[in-house]
Amino acid sequence: MESKPSKTATCLNQHVQQAVEQYLEDMGSTPPDNLHELIIREVERPLIQTVLAHAGGNQSRAAQLLGITRATLRNRIKRYGL
């Protein structure tokens, strides 16, 4: 049984949709072929940075909030130079 998305999740979904639509419009007839990879790369760094700040730098808490392991979080921190 799927749960109904929260109002916050719906709002985030709408923001992402609007941003992608605007990006594609701005790109015109030449959007990149690797759009998924580009978006994930552009979103993941500020997501991790913001959640780490919210968790007061506590990597275990940040990993829990993100739903990833601490090892994965540490790898991302290293990848993005955070």
SEDREN-415619 format. One line per field, with one value per residue: residue number from 1; x, y, z of N, C-alpha, C, O in turn. Coordinates in Angstrom, 3 decimals. Layout:
! residues N
tortor <- (NUM / ...);
n.c1 <- (X / ...);
n.c2 <- (Y / ...);
n.c3 <- (Z / ...);
ca.c1 <- (X / ...);
ca.c2 <- (Y / ...);
ca.c3 <- (Z / ...);
c.c1 <- (X / ...);
c.c2 <- (Y / ...);
c.c3 <- (Z / ...);
o.c1 <- (X / ...);
o.c2 <- (Y / ...);
o.c3 <- (Z / ...);
***
This chain:
! residues 82
tortor <- (1 / 2 / 3 / 4 / 5 / 6 / 7 / 8 / 9 / 10 / 11 / 12 / 13 / 14 / 15 / 16 / 17 / 18 / 19 / 20 / 21 / 22 / 23 / 24 / 25 / 26 / 27 / 28 / 29 / 30 / 31 / 32 / 33 / 34 / 35 / 36 / 37 / 38 / 39 / 40 / 41 / 42 / 43 / 44 / 45 / 46 / 47 / 48 / 49 / 50 / 51 / 52 / 53 / 54 / 55 / 56 / 57 / 58 / 59 / 60 / 61 / 62 / 63 / 64 / 65 / 66 / 67 / 68 / 69 / 70 / 71 / 72 / 73 / 74 / 75 / 76 / 77 / 78 / 79 / 80 / 81 / 82);
n.c1 <- (0.838 / 0.809 / 1.883 / 0.389 / 1.960 / 3.555 / 2.641 / 4.921 / 6.689 / 5.310 / 5.458 / 8.246 / 8.579 / 7.167 / 8.777 / 11.134 / 10.196 / 9.442 / 11.946 / 13.366 / 11.796 / 12.190 / 14.954 / 15.140 / 13.699 / 15.329 / 17.573 / 16.710 / 16.754 / 18.892 / 19.342 / 21.293 / 22.408 / 22.767 / 20.985 / 19.834 / 22.098 / 23.415 / 21.559 / 21.387 / 24.032 / 24.202 / 22.288 / 22.871 / 25.229 / 24.601 / 22.458 / 23.601 / 25.409 / 23.674 / 22.116 / 24.120 / 24.893 / 22.491 / 22.460 / 24.395 / 26.981 / 27.241 / 27.925 / 26.801 / 24.140 / 23.380 / 23.609 / 21.617 / 19.343 / 19.427 / 19.023 / 21.003 / 24.038 / 26.612 / 29.144 / 28.682 / 27.896 / 30.305 / 31.915 / 30.642 / 31.049 / 33.782 / 33.969 / 32.714 / 34.235 / 33.562);
n.c2 <- (-1.183 / 2.041 / 5.126 / 8.354 / 11.178 / 13.654 / 17.104 / 18.692 / 17.075 / 17.031 / 19.718 / 20.020 / 18.290 / 19.697 / 21.984 / 20.876 / 19.834 / 22.222 / 23.477 / 21.694 / 21.800 / 24.516 / 24.498 / 22.779 / 24.311 / 26.584 / 25.414 / 24.851 / 23.367 / 21.734 / 19.991 / 18.204 / 14.797 / 13.286 / 13.897 / 12.957 / 12.137 / 14.610 / 16.182 / 14.758 / 14.992 / 17.787 / 18.266 / 16.604 / 17.457 / 20.081 / 19.112 / 17.233 / 18.938 / 20.793 / 19.139 / 18.115 / 20.477 / 21.045 / 18.918 / 19.660 / 18.996 / 16.384 / 13.359 / 10.799 / 11.322 / 12.918 / 11.056 / 9.294 / 10.963 / 11.335 / 8.789 / 7.016 / 5.051 / 5.704 / 5.340 / 5.655 / 8.330 / 9.506 / 8.910 / 10.495 / 13.025 / 13.234 / 13.008 / 15.382 / 17.286 / 18.304);
n.c3 <- (0.000 / -1.039 / 0.321 / 0.550 / -0.912 / 1.097 / 1.786 / 1.699 / 0.200 / -2.218 / -2.886 / -3.212 / -5.357 / -7.322 / -7.557 / -8.542 / -10.962 / -12.284 / -12.460 / -14.116 / -16.424 / -17.091 / -17.522 / -19.766 / -21.585 / -21.738 / -22.898 / -25.406 / -28.565 / -28.041 / -25.694 / -23.183 / -23.674 / -21.434 / -19.285 / -16.856 / -15.313 / -15.152 / -13.696 / -11.257 / -10.341 / -10.039 / -8.073 / -5.896 / -4.482 / -3.205 / -1.692 / 0.100 / 1.388 / 2.615 / 4.308 / 5.962 / 7.275 / 8.570 / 10.321 / 12.015 / 11.305 / 12.025 / 10.855 / 11.038 / 11.773 / 9.586 / 7.495 / 8.267 / 8.009 / 5.252 / 4.384 / 3.661 / 3.942 / 6.394 / 5.346 / 2.595 / 2.620 / 3.486 / 1.276 / -0.667 / 0.434 / 0.165 / -2.650 / -3.499 / -2.289 / 0.229);
ca.c1 <- (0.000 / 1.609 / 1.378 / 0.202 / 3.075 / 3.249 / 2.557 / 6.297 / 7.221 / 4.634 / 6.023 / 9.588 / 8.364 / 6.777 / 9.944 / 12.043 / 9.572 / 9.554 / 13.355 / 13.728 / 11.099 / 12.880 / 16.257 / 14.930 / 13.289 / 16.527 / 18.498 / 16.160 / 16.796 / 20.148 / 19.569 / 22.308 / 21.915 / 22.922 / 20.248 / 19.696 / 23.397 / 23.650 / 20.682 / 21.802 / 25.298 / 23.941 / 21.421 / 23.418 / 26.186 / 23.945 / 21.627 / 24.464 / 25.940 / 22.595 / 21.751 / 25.227 / 24.777 / 21.306 / 22.817 / 25.501 / 28.206 / 27.201 / 27.779 / 25.866 / 22.781 / 23.131 / 23.388 / 20.287 / 18.357 / 19.474 / 18.645 / 22.164 / 24.977 / 27.642 / 30.235 / 28.275 / 27.974 / 31.727 / 32.374 / 30.095 / 31.747 / 35.102 / 33.740 / 32.332 / 35.146 / 32.869);
ca.c2 <- (0.000 / 3.253 / 6.256 / 9.592 / 12.083 / 14.780 / 18.403 / 19.120 / 16.295 / 17.507 / 21.032 / 19.783 / 17.699 / 20.772 / 22.829 / 20.137 / 19.795 / 23.559 / 23.732 / 20.882 / 22.389 / 25.763 / 24.127 / 22.281 / 25.452 / 27.401 / 24.684 / 24.821 / 22.090 / 21.031 / 19.537 / 17.145 / 13.416 / 12.689 / 14.795 / 12.347 / 12.250 / 16.033 / 16.643 / 14.109 / 15.616 / 19.164 / 18.292 / 15.841 / 18.230 / 20.974 / 18.312 / 16.725 / 20.088 / 21.354 / 18.183 / 18.108 / 21.694 / 20.861 / 17.938 / 20.201 / 18.310 / 14.999 / 12.535 / 9.690 / 11.881 / 13.333 / 9.835 / 8.802 / 11.838 / 11.115 / 7.409 / 6.332 / 4.650 / 6.685 / 5.127 / 6.298 / 9.769 / 9.886 / 8.877 / 11.683 / 14.192 / 13.234 / 13.270 / 16.781 / 18.188 / 18.945);
ca.c3 <- (0.000 / -1.140 / 1.091 / -0.188 / -0.661 / 1.980 / 1.133 / 1.469 / -0.917 / -3.415 / -3.176 / -3.752 / -6.668 / -8.234 / -7.786 / -9.429 / -12.284 / -12.878 / -12.773 / -15.288 / -17.575 / -17.429 / -18.076 / -21.128 / -22.404 / -21.946 / -23.771 / -26.756 / -29.278 / -27.783 / -24.319 / -23.128 / -23.715 / -20.109 / -18.404 / -15.533 / -14.634 / -14.903 / -12.618 / -10.002 / -9.931 / -9.623 / -6.896 / -4.782 / -3.686 / -2.250 / -0.790 / 1.163 / 2.122 / 3.431 / 5.353 / 6.921 / 8.085 / 9.411 / 11.352 / 12.801 / 10.916 / 12.492 / 9.657 / 11.291 / 11.714 / 8.203 / 6.711 / 8.643 / 7.378 / 3.806 / 4.073 / 3.091 / 4.983 / 6.719 / 4.386 / 1.345 / 2.849 / 3.506 / -0.118 / -1.349 / 0.984 / -0.500 / -4.079 / -3.724 / -1.590 / 1.341);
c.c1 <- (0.885 / 0.995 / 1.288 / 1.374 / 2.649 / 3.198 / 3.959 / 6.898 / 6.597 / 5.207 / 7.419 / 9.492 / 8.032 / 7.950 / 10.925 / 11.482 / 9.713 / 10.991 / 13.790 / 13.059 / 11.799 / 14.232 / 16.111 / 14.515 / 14.511 / 17.511 / 17.994 / 16.240 / 18.063 / 20.343 / 20.598 / 21.660 / 21.935 / 22.218 / 20.114 / 20.982 / 23.686 / 22.821 / 21.101 / 23.074 / 25.070 / 23.123 / 22.093 / 24.366 / 25.489 / 23.025 / 22.464 / 24.997 / 24.882 / 22.216 / 22.867 / 25.160 / 23.604 / 21.607 / 24.003 / 26.820 / 28.268 / 26.896 / 26.812 / 24.424 / 22.423 / 22.841 / 22.007 / 19.198 / 18.275 / 19.025 / 19.754 / 23.084 / 25.997 / 28.814 / 29.912 / 28.361 / 29.428 / 32.316 / 31.889 / 30.783 / 33.114 / 34.959 / 33.511 / 33.211 / 34.479 / 33.636);
c.c2 <- (1.248 / 4.365 / 7.481 / 10.528 / 13.243 / 16.071 / 18.919 / 18.394 / 16.752 / 18.851 / 20.883 / 19.219 / 18.773 / 21.689 / 22.165 / 20.121 / 21.138 / 23.863 / 22.957 / 21.434 / 23.665 / 25.476 / 23.662 / 23.407 / 26.329 / 26.746 / 24.628 / 23.437 / 21.291 / 20.624 / 18.409 / 15.767 / 12.776 / 13.521 / 14.231 / 12.506 / 13.699 / 16.524 / 16.039 / 14.767 / 17.026 / 19.252 / 17.652 / 16.656 / 19.202 / 20.237 / 17.836 / 17.862 / 20.659 / 20.423 / 18.080 / 19.325 / 21.575 / 19.914 / 18.415 / 19.514 / 16.857 / 14.085 / 11.370 / 10.171 / 12.292 / 12.121 / 9.265 / 9.637 / 11.602 / 9.708 / 6.651 / 5.920 / 5.759 / 6.566 / 5.790 / 7.809 / 10.233 / 9.884 / 10.104 / 12.950 / 14.336 / 13.604 / 14.744 / 17.776 / 18.947 / 18.649);
c.c3 <- (0.000 / -0.318 / 0.201 / 0.113 / 0.238 / 1.176 / 0.797 / 0.277 / -2.228 / -3.840 / -3.794 / -5.162 / -7.696 / -8.549 / -8.748 / -10.845 / -12.992 / -13.288 / -14.016 / -16.543 / -18.031 / -18.065 / -19.518 / -22.075 / -22.731 / -22.912 / -25.215 / -27.367 / -28.991 / -26.314 / -24.304 / -23.166 / -22.333 / -19.040 / -16.987 / -14.730 / -14.253 / -13.717 / -11.279 / -9.479 / -9.388 / -8.336 / -5.682 / -3.898 / -2.722 / -1.275 / 0.393 / 2.015 / 3.081 / 4.580 / 6.393 / 7.843 / 9.056 / 10.576 / 12.189 / 12.513 / 11.358 / 11.305 / 9.855 / 11.188 / 10.287 / 7.327 / 6.999 / 7.978 / 5.869 / 3.412 / 3.363 / 4.236 / 5.222 / 5.745 / 3.048 / 1.482 / 2.824 / 2.092 / -0.884 / -0.860 / 0.309 / -1.972 / -4.363 / -2.978 / -0.469 / 2.600);
o.c1 <- (1.631 / -0.224 / 2.023 / 1.754 / 1.528 / 3.652 / 4.166 / 7.544 / 7.288 / 5.418 / 7.735 / 10.238 / 8.556 / 8.103 / 11.470 / 12.206 / 10.065 / 11.224 / 14.497 / 13.685 / 11.983 / 14.618 / 16.862 / 14.936 / 14.689 / 18.204 / 18.772 / 15.837 / 18.294 / 21.403 / 20.763 / 20.517 / 21.197 / 22.805 / 20.268 / 20.948 / 24.153 / 23.340 / 21.161 / 23.171 / 25.677 / 23.257 / 21.901 / 24.301 / 25.762 / 22.833 / 22.078 / 25.032 / 25.189 / 22.018 / 22.586 / 25.350 / 23.712 / 21.080 / 24.550 / 27.690 / 29.254 / 25.769 / 26.086 / 23.584 / 21.307 / 21.925 / 21.311 / 18.236 / 17.195 / 18.688 / 19.489 / 22.926 / 26.213 / 29.409 / 30.779 / 28.838 / 29.742 / 33.118 / 32.642 / 31.068 / 33.529 / 35.729 / 34.035 / 32.961 / 34.792 / 33.242);
o.c2 <- (1.476 / 4.531 / 7.616 / 10.668 / 13.742 / 16.125 / 19.513 / 19.015 / 16.850 / 19.089 / 21.544 / 19.625 / 18.758 / 22.126 / 22.806 / 20.364 / 21.185 / 24.443 / 23.493 / 21.522 / 23.874 / 26.130 / 24.094 / 23.442 / 26.756 / 27.437 / 24.385 / 22.452 / 20.266 / 20.885 / 17.721 / 15.591 / 11.823 / 13.814 / 14.972 / 12.963 / 13.972 / 17.209 / 16.747 / 15.064 / 17.414 / 20.220 / 18.114 / 16.547 / 19.154 / 20.693 / 18.016 / 17.755 / 20.968 / 20.879 / 17.969 / 19.204 / 21.958 / 20.083 / 17.651 / 19.454 / 16.171 / 14.039 / 11.000 / 9.503 / 12.048 / 12.155 / 8.810 / 9.087 / 11.661 / 9.458 / 5.754 / 6.385 / 6.627 / 7.573 / 6.418 / 8.495 / 11.248 / 10.752 / 10.686 / 13.849 / 15.435 / 14.413 / 15.292 / 18.981 / 20.115 / 19.087);
o.c3 <- (0.952 / -0.260 / -0.777 / 1.275 / 0.144 / 0.033 / -0.262 / -0.568 / -3.242 / -5.029 / -4.783 / -6.053 / -8.810 / -9.690 / -9.647 / -11.811 / -14.171 / -14.349 / -14.870 / -17.600 / -19.230 / -19.034 / -20.392 / -23.231 / -23.872 / -23.659 / -26.137 / -26.750 / -29.633 / -25.746 / -25.311 / -22.746 / -22.085 / -17.999 / -16.016 / -13.587 / -13.147 / -12.835 / -10.274 / -8.288 / -8.390 / -7.587 / -4.557 / -2.674 / -1.523 / -0.147 / 1.548 / 3.241 / 4.232 / 5.706 / 7.587 / 9.053 / 10.221 / 11.675 / 12.984 / 13.382 / 11.089 / 10.813 / 8.932 / 10.585 / 9.826 / 6.505 / 6.091 / 7.442 / 5.280 / 2.255 / 2.562 / 5.365 / 4.376 / 5.362 / 2.440 / 0.578 / 2.204 / 1.750 / -1.665 / -1.652 / -0.061 / -2.489 / -5.332 / -3.027 / -0.237 / 3.681);
***
